[in-house]
Amino acid sequence: MDLAFIFIVFICIIVFFMFTYFVPVGLWITAVFSGVRVTIGQLIGMRLRKIPPSIIVNSLITATKAGIPLTPSDLETHYLAGGDVPNVIKALISADKANISLTFKQATAIDLAGRNVFEAVQISVNPKVINTPKVAAVAADGIQLIAIARVTVRASLAQLVGGAGEETILARVGEGIVTSIGSAASHKEVLANPDKISKLVLSRGLDAGTAFEILSIDIADVDVGANIGAKLQTDQAAADLRVAEARAEERRAMAVAVEQEMKAKAQEARAKVIEAEAEIPKSIAQAFLNGNLGVMDYYKMQNVQADTEMRNSISGSGKTGGTAPAK
């Protein structure tokens, strides 16, 4: 008997907890006293669809108290689509208090697009300042300037879905800074009037197609970098010097080659002379054999040669370079 009673009590407790889980009576009472029309059947349906009733009911209560008319079906649909229901409600309330036009459809679209709709409303109310990284550019006189800009942006709720983000803004502003500095005739003009950069960049409509509206672009700092023009000229001069040295070396090598060729030709000529001189004794011998040259003629020729060598030696024009004997 005692075991049966305990079993019945246990079953009753389980049934009670299951009933309170599927039928959140306390949440229904809170909704009724808050002026939110939601039935017990709708709460049970949320449980069956695996939707936390507390999120839907509490969000409905918050929206109703703020004067934003919504239905449980709207919030359930957004929750099932993977949206952040409480964040959307906060964004709608913030936009309504700030007199910003934002519908529930727009808010849910922004939320499902992966953007924080509540943060977007806050940026729309309180503009955000984005600091660009250091942007290096070279003026027309060859001096490099390094600039840092502060971009004040306000979220454009109409462009949040499909609009580009902060990275695009920073890239476009950096491109505008480079163009502005590069078009300056001298780096001194940029240093004297840095506001020209911001005016030129701001006038180019860099926020087109982005999720933000650029309110202002302020140049926070401009530093002088390297003298790129002088460095390029130095590199060019060094390159020209190397080219000139290569050409000079080429000409020297050609001159050496020509000199060696002339020496070879001179050696060849000397060889021919020696070869010709070697034929003289043969010719003399042949003349003796043929009877064209006698012994006396040969002696006369030897005397003439000796006499010629003596005169040359006396005159100092001989091959040996001798001088005339002292008297």
SERO-4910 file (N, C-alpha, C, O; in steps of 0.05 Angstrom, whole numbers):
BEGIN
 pado doro    nc1    nc2    nc3   cac1   cac2   cac3    cc1    cc2    cc3    oc1    oc2    oc3
  Met    A     17    -24      0      0      0      0     17     25      0     12     44    -15
  Asp    A     38     25     16     56     48     18     71     52     -8     75     75    -17
  Leu    A     79     30    -21     94     32    -46     76     43    -68     85     59    -85
  Ala    A     51     35    -68     32     45    -88     27     75    -84     25     90   -104
  Phe    A     26     84    -60     22    113    -54     46    129    -63     43    151    -75
  Ile    A     69    118    -57     94    133    -65     95    134    -95    103    155   -106
  Phe    A     88    113   -109     89    112   -138     69    133   -150     76    146   -169
  Ile    A     45    134   -138     25    154   -148     35    182   -143     32    199   -161
  Val    A     47    187   -120     58    214   -115     80    221   -135     81    244   -145
  Phe    A     97    202   -140    119    206   -159    108    213   -187    118    231   -201
  Ile    A     87    198   -195     75    203   -222     62    231   -222     64    245   -242
  Cys    A     50    238   -200     37    264   -199     57    287   -201     53    307   -214
  Ile    A     80    283   -188    101    303   -190    111    306   -218    115    328   -228
  Ile    A    116    283   -232    125    284   -260    105    298   -277    112    315   -294
  Val    A     79    291   -274     58    303   -290     57    333   -285     53    349   -303
  Phe    A     60    341   -260     59    370   -253     82    385   -266     77    407   -278
  Phe    A    106    374   -265    129    388   -278    126    389   -308    133    409   -321
  Met    A    116    367   -320    111    367   -349     90    388   -356     92    401   -377
  Phe    A     69    390   -340     48    409   -345     59    438   -343     53    454   -361
  Thr    A     75    443   -322     85    470   -319    106    477   -341    110    500   -348
  Tyr    A    119    455   -352    139    460   -373    125    467   -399    132    487   -412
  Phe    A    105    452   -406     91    456   -432     70    478   -429     63    491   -449
  Val    A     60    483   -405     40    504   -401     52    524   -381     46    522   -357
  Pro    A     68    544   -390     80    563   -372     59    583   -362     56    605   -373
  Val    A     44    575   -342     22    591   -331     32    617   -320     20    638   -324
  Gly    A     55    616   -306     66    641   -295     73    661   -316     67    685   -313
  Leu    A     84    652   -338     91    670   -360     66    681   -373     66    704   -382
  Trp    A     45    665   -375     20    674   -387      7    695   -370     -3    715   -380
  Ile    A      8    692   -343     -3    712   -325     12    738   -327      0    759   -327
  Thr    A     39    736   -329     56    760   -332     48    775   -358     46    800   -358
  Ala    A     44    760   -380     37    772   -405     10    786   -404      6    808   -414
  Val    A    -10    773   -391    -37    784   -389    -36    810   -373    -49    829   -382
  Phe    A    -22    811   -351    -21    835   -335     -4    857   -347     -5    880   -339
  Ser    A     12    849   -367     29    869   -382     15    880   -407     26    897   -421
  Gly    A     -9    870   -412    -24    879   -435    -17    866   -461    -23    876   -483
  Val    A     -4    842   -460      4    828   -484    -16    805   -488    -21    789   -470
  Arg    A    -26    804   -512    -46    783   -518    -32    758   -528    -23    757   -551
  Val    A    -31    739   -511    -19    713   -518    -35    691   -504    -41    694   -480
  Thr    A    -41    670   -518    -58    649   -506    -41    626   -496    -17    623   -503
  Ile    A    -54    609   -480    -40    585   -470    -33    567   -494    -11    555   -494
  Gly    A    -50    565   -513    -45    549   -537    -20    559   -552     -4    542   -562
  Gln    A    -17    585   -554      7    596   -567     33    589   -552     53    583   -564
  Leu    A     31    590   -525     55    583   -509     62    554   -513     85    546   -515
  Ile    A     41    536   -513     46    507   -517     58    502   -545     75    486   -548
  Gly    A     47    517   -564     58    514   -591     87    523   -593    103    511   -608
  Met    A     95    543   -578    123    551   -578    140    529   -566    162    524   -577
  Arg    A    131    516   -545    146    494   -534    149    471   -554    171    459   -557
  Leu    A    128    465   -568    129    444   -587    147    451   -611    159    433   -623
  Arg    A    149    476   -618    166    485   -640    195    491   -630    211    501   -645
  Lys    A    200    484   -605    226    488   -592    235    518   -593    258    524   -598
  Ile    A    215    535   -586    220    563   -584    217    570   -554    196    565   -543
  Pro    A    237    582   -541    234    590   -513    212    611   -510    215    633   -520
  Pro    A    190    604   -497    168    624   -494    177    649   -479    166    671   -484
  Ser    A    196    646   -461    204    670   -445    216    691   -463    212    715   -458
  Ile    A    232    683   -483    244    703   -501    223    717   -517    224    742   -519
  Ile    A    203    703   -528    182    715   -544    165    733   -526    159    756   -534
  Val    A    156    723   -503    137    738   -486    151    763   -475    140    784   -475
  Asn    A    175    760   -465    189    783   -453    195    804   -474    193    828   -469
  Ser    A    202    795   -498    206    814   -520    181    828   -528    181    852   -533
  Leu    A    158    814   -528    132    826   -534    125    846   -512    115    868   -519
  Ile    A    130    840   -487    124    858   -465    140    884   -468    130    906   -466
  Thr    A    166    881   -474    183    904   -477    174    922   -501    173    946   -498
  Ala    A    168    909   -524    159    924   -547    132    938   -542    128    960   -550
  Thr    A    114    924   -528     87    935   -522     90    959   -504     77    980   -509
  Lys    A    106    957   -484    110    980   -465    123   1003   -479    119   1026   -471
  Ala    A    139    998   -500    152   1020   -515    134   1031   -538    141   1050   -552
  Gly    A    110   1019   -541     92   1029   -561     97   1018   -589     90   1031   -609
  Ile    A    110    995   -591    116    983   -617     98    959   -621    101    939   -607
  Pro    A     79    960   -639     60    938   -643     73    915   -657     81    917   -680
  Leu    A     74    892   -644     85    868   -656     67    844   -648     53    846   -628
  Thr    A     69    823   -663     53    799   -656     73    776   -649     96    776   -657
  Pro    A     63    756   -634     80    733   -628     90    719   -653    112    708   -653
  Ser    A     74    719   -673     81    705   -698    106    718   -711    123    705   -722
  Asp    A    107    745   -710    130    760   -721    156    752   -708    176    746   -720
  Leu    A    155    751   -681    179    744   -666    187    715   -669    210    708   -671
  Glu    A    167    698   -671    173    669   -674    186    664   -701    205    649   -703
  Thr    A    176    677   -722    187    674   -748    216    683   -749    233    669   -760
  His    A    222    705   -736    250    715   -736    268    697   -720    291    692   -727
  Tyr    A    257    686   -698    273    668   -681    280    642   -696    303    633   -696
  Leu    A    260    631   -710    264    607   -725    283    611   -748    297    592   -757
  Ala    A    285    636   -758    304    642   -780    332    645   -770    350    650   -786
  Gly    A    336    644   -744    363    647   -732    369    675   -723    393    681   -719
  Gly    A    349    692   -720    354    719   -712    356    723   -682    348    705   -666
  Asp    A    366    746   -674    369    753   -646    345    771   -639    346    795   -643
  Val    A    324    759   -628    299    774   -622    303    797   -602    295    819   -609
  Pro    A    315    792   -579    318    814   -560    335    838   -571    329    861   -566
  Asn    A    355    831   -587    372    853   -599    356    869   -619    359    894   -620
  Val    A    338    856   -634    321    871   -653    302    889   -638    297    912   -646
  Ile    A    291    879   -616    272    896   -600    286    920   -589    276    942   -589
  Lys    A    311    916   -579    326    939   -568    332    959   -590    331    983   -585
  Ala    A    338    949   -614    344    967   -636    320    983   -644    322   1007   -650
  Leu    A    296    970   -645    272    984   -652    265   1006   -632    256   1028   -639
  Ile    A    269   1000   -606    263   1019   -585    282   1043   -587    273   1066   -585
  Ser    A    308   1037   -591    328   1059   -593    322   1076   -617    324   1101   -615
  Ala    A    315   1064   -640    309   1080   -664    284   1097   -660    283   1119   -669
  Asp    A    264   1085   -647    240   1100   -642    244   1124   -624    234   1146   -628
  Lys    A    260   1121   -603    266   1143   -585    283   1164   -598    281   1188   -590
  Ala    A    300   1156   -617    317   1176   -631    304   1187   -656    318   1201   -672
  Asn    A    279   1181   -661    265   1190   -685    278   1181   -711    280   1196   -730
  Ile    A    288   1157   -710    300   1145   -734    280   1125   -746    269   1108   -732
  Ser    A    277   1127   -772    258   1110   -786    270   1082   -789    288   1078   -804
  Leu    A    259   1063   -774    268   1035   -776    244   1017   -771    232   1017   -749
  Thr    A    237   1002   -791    214    983   -788    224    956   -778    248    950   -778
  Phe    A    205    940   -769    212    913   -760    223    896   -782    242    880   -777
  Lys    A    213    900   -806    224    885   -829    253    892   -835    269    875   -840
  Gln    A    259    918   -834    286    927   -838    305    917   -816    327    908   -822
  Ala    A    295    918   -792    312    910   -769    318    880   -771    341    872   -767
  Thr    A    298    864   -778    303    835   -780    321    828   -803    338    810   -802
  Ala    A    318    843   -825    335    839   -849    365    845   -842    383    830   -849
  Ile    A    369    867   -827    396    874   -819    407    853   -801    431    846   -803
  Asp    A    391    844   -782    400    824   -763    407    798   -776    427    785   -770
  Leu    A    390    789   -795    396    764   -809    419    766   -829    431    746   -837
  Ala    A    426    791   -836    449    795   -854    475    792   -839    497    794   -852
  Gly    A    474    788   -813    498    785   -797    509    810   -784    531    809   -773
  Arg    A    494    831   -786    503    856   -773    488    860   -747    466    851   -744
  Asn    A    501    874   -729    489    880   -703    471    905   -707    481    927   -709
  Val    A    445    900   -708    427    922   -714    426    942   -691    422    966   -696
  Phe    A    428    933   -667    428    952   -644    452    970   -645    451    994   -639
  Glu    A    476    958   -651    500    974   -653    498    994   -676    508   1016   -675
  Ala    A    485    985   -698    482   1003   -721    464   1027   -714    470   1049   -723
  Val    A    443   1022   -699    427   1045   -690    443   1063   -672    440   1088   -674
  Gln    A    459   1052   -654    475   1069   -637    495   1086   -653    499   1109   -647
  Ile    A    508   1073   -673    526   1089   -690    511   1110   -706    522   1131   -712
  Ser    A    487   1104   -714    471   1124   -728    464   1148   -710    463   1171   -719
  Val    A    460   1142   -684    454   1164   -665    480   1178   -656    482   1202   -656
  Asn    A    500   1162   -650    526   1172   -640    547   1164   -660    556   1141   -659
  Pro    A    556   1182   -678    575   1174   -699    600   1162   -688    608   1167   -666
  Lys    A    612   1145   -704    636   1130   -696    661   1142   -710    659   1150   -734
  Val    A    684   1142   -696    709   1152   -708    726   1128   -714    732   1111   -697
  Ile    A    735   1127   -739    753   1105   -748    780   1117   -755    782   1136   -770
  Asn    A    801   1106   -743    828   1115   -748    840   1099   -770    841   1074   -769
  Thr    A    851   1112   -791    864   1098   -813    892   1090   -805    904   1104   -788
  Pro    A    903   1069   -816    931   1064   -812    949   1085   -826    938   1102   -840
  Lys    A    975   1083   -821    993   1103   -834    992   1099   -864    996   1077   -874
  Val    A    988   1121   -878    986   1121   -907   1010   1136   -918   1013   1160   -913
  Ala    A   1028   1123   -933   1052   1135   -944   1047   1143   -974   1036   1127   -989
  Ala    A   1054   1167   -981   1051   1177  -1008   1074   1196  -1014   1087   1206   -996
  Val    A   1079   1200  -1040   1102   1216  -1049   1091   1240  -1065   1075   1237  -1083
  Ala    A   1100   1264  -1057   1092   1288  -1071   1108   1291  -1097   1126   1274  -1103
  Ala    A   1101   1311  -1113   1114   1314  -1139   1144   1321  -1137   1159   1315  -1156
  Asp    A   1153   1332  -1114   1181   1338  -1111   1197   1315  -1100   1221   1318  -1095
  Gly    A   1185   1291  -1098   1199   1267  -1090   1201   1262  -1060   1214   1243  -1052
  Ile    A   1189   1279  -1044   1190   1276  -1015   1166   1259  -1006   1143   1263  -1014
  Gln    A   1172   1239   -989   1151   1221   -979   1137   1233   -955   1151   1243   -937
  Leu    A   1111   1231   -954   1095   1240   -931   1079   1216   -920   1068   1200   -935
  Ile    A   1078   1215   -893   1063   1193   -880   1040   1206   -864   1045   1222   -846
  Ala    A   1015   1200   -872    992   1213   -860    975   1193   -845    973   1170   -852
  Ile    A    961   1203   -824    941   1188   -809    916   1205   -808    917   1229   -802
  Ala    A    893   1193   -815    868   1207   -816    848   1195   -796    849   1171   -790
  Arg    A    830   1211   -787    807   1203   -770    782   1207   -786    775   1230   -794
  Val    A    767   1186   -790    743   1187   -807    719   1184   -788    716   1164   -774
  Thr    A    702   1203   -788    677   1203   -772    654   1193   -790    648   1205   -810
  Val    A    642   1170   -782    622   1158   -799    596   1154   -782    597   1152   -758
  Arg    A    574   1154   -797    548   1148   -785    535   1125   -800    536   1125   -825
  Ala    A    524   1106   -786    512   1083   -799    488   1092   -816    471   1108   -808
  Ser    A    487   1081   -840    465   1085   -858    447   1060   -857    453   1040   -870
  Leu    A    425   1062   -843    408   1038   -839    397   1028   -865    392   1004   -868
  Ala    A    393   1045   -885    382   1036   -910    402   1021   -927    395   1006   -945
  Gln    A    429   1024   -920    450   1011   -936    463    989   -920    483    977   -930
  Leu    A    453    983   -896    467    962   -880    465    935   -893    484    919   -892
  Val    A    443    929   -906    441    903   -920    453    906   -948    443    920   -965
  Gly    A    475    893   -952    489    894   -978    510    916   -980    524    917  -1000
  Gly    A    512    933   -960    532    955   -961    559    946   -952    561    928   -935
  Ala    A    580    959   -962    607    952   -954    613    962   -926    599    979   -916
  Gly    A    633    950   -913    639    955   -885    662    975   -882    669    990   -900
  Glu    A    673    975   -857    694    994   -850    719    991   -867    733   1010   -873
  Glu    A    725    966   -874    750    961   -890    749    976   -916    770    987   -925
  Thr    A    726    977   -929    723    991   -954    727   1021   -950    740   1035   -966
  Ile    A    715   1032   -929    719   1060   -922    748   1067   -919    758   1087   -930
  Leu    A    762   1051   -903    791   1056   -898    807   1054   -924    825   1070   -929
  Ala    A    800   1035   -941    815   1032   -966    810   1056   -984    829   1066   -997
  Arg    A    786   1065   -986    780   1088  -1003    792   1114   -993    803   1130  -1008
  Val    A    792   1117   -966    804   1141   -955    834   1141   -959    846   1161   -966
  Gly    A    847   1117   -956    875   1115   -961    882   1121   -990    902   1134   -996
  Glu    A    866   1112  -1008    870   1117  -1037    868   1147  -1042    883   1159  -1057
  Gly    A    848   1160  -1030    844   1189  -1033    868   1205  -1022    876   1225  -1034
  Ile    A    879   1196  -1000    902   1210   -988    926   1208  -1006    940   1228  -1011
  Val    A    931   1184  -1017    953   1180  -1035    950   1198  -1060    969   1210  -1069
  Thr    A    926   1199  -1071    921   1215  -1095    925   1245  -1089    937   1260  -1105
  Ser    A    915   1254  -1066    918   1282  -1058    947   1290  -1055    955   1311  -1064
  Ile    A    962   1274  -1040    990   1281  -1036   1006   1279  -1062   1023   1296  -1067
  Gly    A   1000   1259  -1078   1014   1256  -1104   1009   1278  -1123   1027   1284  -1140
  Ser    A    986   1291  -1122    980   1313  -1140    992   1340  -1130    990   1359  -1145
  Ala    A   1003   1341  -1106   1014   1366  -1095   1041   1371  -1108   1057   1352  -1112
  Ala    A   1047   1396  -1116   1072   1402  -1129   1095   1400  -1109   1118   1393  -1118
  Ser    A   1091   1405  -1084   1112   1404  -1064   1101   1393  -1038   1077   1397  -1032
  His    A   1117   1379  -1023   1108   1369   -997   1103   1391   -978   1088   1388   -958
  Lys    A   1115   1414   -983   1111   1437   -965   1082   1447   -966   1071   1456   -946
  Glu    A   1070   1445   -990   1042   1453   -992   1024   1435   -975   1005   1445   -963
  Val    A   1030   1410   -974   1013   1391   -958   1017   1397   -928    998   1397   -913
  Leu    A   1043   1402   -920   1048   1408   -892   1036   1434   -884   1027   1437   -861
  Ala    A   1035   1454   -902   1023   1480   -895    993   1479   -894    981   1493   -877
  Asn    A    980   1463   -911    951   1461   -912    942   1432   -913    934   1422   -934
  Pro    A    943   1418   -891    935   1390   -891    905   1387   -895    895   1365   -902
  Asp    A    889   1409   -891    860   1407   -894    853   1403   -924    831   1395   -930
  Lys    A    872   1409   -942    866   1405   -971    862   1375   -976    846   1368   -993
  Ile    A    877   1359   -962    874   1330   -965    846   1321   -958    832   1307   -973
  Ser    A    837   1330   -934    811   1321   -924    788   1332   -942    769   1318   -947
  Lys    A    791   1357   -952    771   1368   -970    769   1353   -996    747   1347  -1006
  Leu    A    793   1346  -1007    793   1332  -1033    782   1304  -1030    766   1295  -1046
  Val    A    790   1290  -1008    780   1263  -1004    750   1263   -998    736   1245  -1008
  Leu    A    741   1282   -982    713   1283   -975    695   1289   -999    672   1280  -1000
  Ser    A    706   1304  -1018    690   1312  -1042    687   1289  -1062    672   1292  -1082
  Arg    A    700   1267  -1058    700   1245  -1078    677   1225  -1073    674   1206  -1089
  Gly    A    661   1230  -1052    639   1212  -1047    648   1183  -1042    638   1164  -1055
  Leu    A    665   1180  -1023    677   1153  -1017    657   1135  -1003    662   1110  -1002
  Asp    A    635   1145   -993    616   1128   -978    595   1116   -996    576   1103   -986
  Ala    A    597   1119  -1022    578   1108  -1040    579   1077  -1040    601   1066  -1042
  Gly    A    556   1065  -1036    555   1036  -1036    564   1023  -1010    567    999  -1009
  Thr    A    568   1039   -989    577   1028   -963    554   1031   -943    534   1043   -948
  Ala    A    558   1018   -920    538   1018   -899    541   1043   -881    528   1044   -860
  Phe    A    557   1062   -889    562   1085   -872    560   1111   -888    562   1111   -913
  Glu    A    556   1132   -874    557   1159   -886    580   1174   -873    581   1177   -848
  Ile    A    599   1183   -890    622   1197   -879    614   1226   -873    605   1241   -890
  Leu    A    618   1233   -847    612   1260   -838    635   1279   -841    632   1302   -849
  Ser    A    659   1269   -834    683   1286   -837    708   1268   -838    708   1245   -829
  Ile    A    729   1280   -850    755   1267   -852    775   1287   -842    779   1308   -854
  Asp    A    788   1281   -820    807   1299   -808    835   1286   -808    839   1263   -800
  Ile    A    855   1302   -818    882   1293   -818    894   1296   -790    898   1319   -781
  Ala    A    900   1274   -777    909   1275   -749    939   1281   -748    949   1294   -729
  Asp    A    955   1270   -767    984   1273   -766    995   1270   -794    986   1253   -809
  Val    A   1016   1286   -799   1031   1284   -825   1060   1285   -818   1070   1305   -807
  Asp    A   1075   1264   -825   1104   1263   -820   1118   1262   -846   1108   1251   -866
  Val    A   1143   1273   -846   1160   1273   -870   1176   1247   -870   1189   1241   -850
  Gly    A   1175   1233   -892   1189   1207   -894   1215   1211   -909   1229   1231   -906
  Ala    A   1222   1191   -925   1247   1191   -940   1245   1209   -965   1223   1214   -975
  Asn    A   1268   1217   -975   1270   1232  -1000   1271   1211  -1023   1292   1203  -1032
  Ile    A   1247   1203  -1032   1246   1182  -1052   1257   1191  -1078   1270   1175  -1093
  Gly    A   1253   1217  -1085   1264   1227  -1111   1294   1226  -1112   1306   1217  -1132
  Ala    A   1307   1235  -1090   1336   1234  -1089   1347   1205  -1089   1367   1199  -1102
  Lys    A   1333   1188  -1075   1341   1160  -1075   1339   1148  -1103   1356   1132  -1111
  Leu    A   1317   1154  -1117   1314   1144  -1144   1336   1155  -1163   1347   1141  -1180
  Gln    A   1342   1181  -1159   1364   1193  -1176   1391   1180  -1170   1406   1174  -1188
  Thr    A   1396   1175  -1144   1421   1161  -1136   1422   1133  -1148   1443   1125  -1159
  Asp    A   1401   1119  -1146   1400   1092  -1158   1404   1093  -1188   1418   1076  -1199
  Gln    A   1392   1113  -1201   1395   1115  -1230   1423   1122  -1237   1434   1112  -1257
  Ala    A   1436   1140  -1221   1464   1148  -1227   1482   1123  -1223   1501   1119  -1239
  Ala    A   1477   1108  -1202   1493   1084  -1198   1490   1064  -1221   1509   1052  -1230
  Ala    A   1465   1062  -1230   1460   1044  -1253   1474   1054  -1278   1486   1038  -1293
  Asp    A   1473   1080  -1283   1487   1092  -1306   1517   1088  -1304   1530   1082  -1324
  Leu    A   1528   1091  -1280   1557   1087  -1275   1565   1058  -1282   1585   1053  -1295
  Arg    A   1548   1039  -1273   1554   1011  -1279   1553   1005  -1309   1569    990  -1320
  Val    A   1534   1018  -1323   1532   1015  -1352   1557   1026  -1366   1568   1014  -1384
  Ala    A   1565   1051  -1357   1588   1064  -1369   1614   1047  -1364   1630   1044  -1382
  Glu    A   1616   1036  -1339   1640   1020  -1333   1639    994  -1351   1660    986  -1360
  Ala    A   1616    983  -1355   1615    959  -1372   1623    965  -1400   1637    950  -1413
  Arg    A   1613    989  -1411   1620    996  -1438   1650   1002  -1440   1663    995  -1460
  Ala    A   1662   1016  -1419   1690   1022  -1420   1707    996  -1419   1727    994  -1433
  Glu    A   1698    978  -1403   1712    952  -1402   1710    937  -1428   1729    924  -1437
  Glu    A   1687    940  -1442   1684    928  -1468   1703    940  -1488   1716    926  -1504
  Arg    A   1706    967  -1487   1724    981  -1506   1753    973  -1500   1769    969  -1518
  Arg    A   1760    972  -1474   1788    964  -1466   1794    936  -1476   1816    931  -1487
  Ala    A   1775    918  -1472   1779    890  -1481   1782    889  -1512   1799    874  -1522
  Met    A   1767    906  -1526   1770    907  -1555   1798    918  -1563   1810    908  -1582
  Ala    A   1807    939  -1549   1833    950  -1555   1856    930  -1549   1874    927  -1565
  Val    A   1853    915  -1527   1873    894  -1521   1873    873  -1543   1894    863  -1551
  Ala    A   1849    866  -1552   1847    846  -1573   1860    856  -1599   1874    841  -1612
  Val    A   1855    882  -1606   1867    893  -1630   1898    894  -1627   1912    887  -1646
  Glu    A   1908    901  -1603   1937    902  -1598   1949    875  -1601   1970    871  -1614
  Gln    A   1936    855  -1590   1946    828  -1592   1946    819  -1621   1964    804  -1630
  Glu    A   1925    827  -1636   1924    820  -1664   1947    833  -1680   1959    820  -1698
  Met    A   1953    859  -1674   1975    873  -1688   2002    860  -1681   2019    857  -1699
  Lys    A   2006    852  -1656   2031    838  -1648   2033    812  -1664   2055    805  -1673
  Ala    A   2011    798  -1666   2012    773  -1681   2019    777  -1710   2034    762  -1722
  Lys    A   2008    799  -1721   2015    805  -1749   2044    813  -1752   2057    805  -1772
  Ala    A   2055    828  -1732   2083    836  -1733   2101    811  -1731   2121    809  -1746
  Gln    A   2094    793  -1713   2109    768  -1711   2108    752  -1737   2128    740  -1746
  Glu    A   2085    753  -1749   2082    739  -1775   2100    752  -1796   2112    738  -1812
  Ala    A   2101    779  -1796   2118    793  -1816   2147    787  -1811   2162    782  -1830
  Arg    A   2156    787  -1786   2184    781  -1779   2191    752  -1788   2212    747  -1799
  Ala    A   2172    734  -1784   2177    707  -1792   2181    705  -1822   2198    690  -1832
  Lys    A   2165    720  -1837   2168    720  -1866   2195    732  -1874   2207    722  -1893
  Val    A   2204    754  -1860   2230    766  -1866   2252    746  -1861   2270    743  -1878
  Ile    A   2251    733  -1838   2272    713  -1832   2272    690  -1852   2292    680  -1860
  Glu    A   2248    683  -1860   2245    662  -1880   2257    670  -1906   2271    655  -1920
  Ala    A   2253    696  -1913   2264    706  -1938   2295    708  -1936   2309    701  -1955
  Glu    A   2305    718  -1913   2334    720  -1909   2347    692  -1911   2370    689  -1920
  Ala    A   2333    672  -1901   2344    645  -1902   2347    635  -1930   2363    616  -1935
  Glu    A   2333    646  -1949   2335    638  -1977   2359    650  -1991   2367    640  -2012
  Ile    A   2371    671  -1979   2394    685  -1992   2418    666  -1996   2428    664  -2018
  Pro    A   2427    653  -1973   2450    634  -1978   2444    613  -1998   2462    606  -2014
  Lys    A   2420    603  -1999   2413    584  -2019   2415    595  -2047   2424    582  -2066
  Ser    A   2406    620  -2050   2407    633  -2076   2436    637  -2085   2443    633  -2108
  Ile    A   2454    645  -2066   2482    650  -2072   2495    623  -2081   2510    622  -2100
  Ala    A   2489    602  -2065   2500    576  -2072   2491    567  -2100   2506    557  -2116
  Gln    A   2465    572  -2106   2455    564  -2132   2468    581  -2154   2473    571  -2176
  Ala    A   2474    607  -2147   2488    624  -2167   2516    614  -2173   2525    614  -2196
  Phe    A   2530    605  -2151   2556    593  -2155   2555    568  -2173   2571    565  -2191
  Leu    A   2535    551  -2168   2532    527  -2183   2525    533  -2212   2534    519  -2231
  Asn    A   2509    553  -2217   2501    560  -2245   2522    577  -2259   2519    582  -2283
  Gly    A   2542    586  -2244   2563    602  -2257   2555    631  -2259   2568    646  -2274
  Asn    A   2534    639  -2246   2526    667  -2248   2541    685  -2228   2539    710  -2230
  Leu    A   2555    674  -2209   2570    689  -2189   2597    676  -2185   2600    652  -2182
  Gly    A   2617    694  -2187   2645    684  -2183   2654    689  -2155   2641    701  -2139
  Val    A   2679    679  -2150   2690    682  -2123   2697    711  -2118   2692    721  -2096
  Met    A   2708    724  -2138   2715    753  -2134   2690    770  -2130   2690    788  -2114
  Asp    A   2669    763  -2144   2644    777  -2140   2634    774  -2111   2624    792  -2099
  Tyr    A   2637    750  -2101   2628    744  -2074   2644    759  -2054   2633    771  -2035
  Tyr    A   2672    760  -2058   2689    775  -2040   2682    805  -2041   2682    818  -2020
  Lys    A   2677    816  -2065   2670    844  -2068   2644    850  -2052   2641    870  -2039
  Met    A   2625    831  -2054   2600    835  -2040   2605    835  -2009   2593    850  -1995
  Gln    A   2623    817  -2000   2629    816  -1972   2643    841  -1963   2637    851  -1941
  Asn    A   2661    852  -1980   2675    877  -1973   2655    900  -1971   2656    916  -1953
  Val    A   2636    900  -1990   2616    922  -1990   2599    920  -1964   2593    941  -1952
  Gln    A   2592    896  -1956   2576    893  -1932   2592    902  -1907   2582    915  -1889
  Ala    A   2618    893  -1906   2635    901  -1883   2639    931  -1882   2637    943  -1861
  Asp    A   2643    943  -1906   2647    972  -1907   2621    986  -1898   2623   1006  -1884
  Thr    A   2598    976  -1906   2572    988  -1898   2568    986  -1868   2559   1005  -1855
  Glu    A   2575    963  -1856   2572    960  -1827   2591    978  -1812   2584    988  -1791
  Met    A   2615    982  -1823   2635    999  -1810   2625   1028  -1810   2626   1042  -1789
  Arg    A   2614   1037  -1833   2604   1064  -1835   2581   1068  -1815   2579   1089  -1801
  Asn    A   2564   1049  -1814   2541   1051  -1796   2550   1052  -1767   2539   1066  -1750
  Ser    A   2572   1036  -1762   2582   1036  -1734   2595   1063  -1727   2592   1073  -1705
  Ile    A   2608   1075  -1747   2621   1100  -1742   2601   1122  -1738   2603   1140  -1721
  Ser    A   2580   1122  -1755   2560   1143  -1754   2541   1139  -1730   2524   1157  -1725
  Gly    A   2543   1117  -1716   2525   1113  -1693   2497   1104  -1701   2480   1104  -1684
  Ser    A   2493   1096  -1725   2467   1087  -1735   2466   1057  -1738   2447   1046  -1749
  Gly    A   2486   1043  -1728   2486   1014  -1730   2467   1002  -1712   2456   1014  -1693
  Lys    A   2462    977  -1716   2444    962  -1699   2454    959  -1671   2438    956  -1652
  Thr    A   2482    959  -1668   2493    955  -1642   2493    980  -1626   2499    980  -1602
  Gly    A   2488   1003  -1639   2487   1029  -1624   2514   1038  -1616   2516   1054  -1597
  Gly    A   2537   1030  -1630   2564   1038  -1623   2569   1067  -1631   2554   1078  -1646
  Thr    A   2590   1079  -1619   2598   1107  -1625   2625   1106  -1639   2640   1086  -1639
  Ala    A   2632   1129  -1652   2658   1131  -1666   2681   1130  -1646   2679   1142  -1625
  Pro    A   2703   1116  -1654   2726   1115  -1636   2739   1142  -1632   2739   1158  -1650
  Ala    A   2749   1146  -1608   2763   1172  -1602   2788   1174  -1617   2802   1154  -1620
  Lys    A   2795   1198  -1626   2820   1203  -1642   2841   1211  -1622   2864   1216  -1630
***
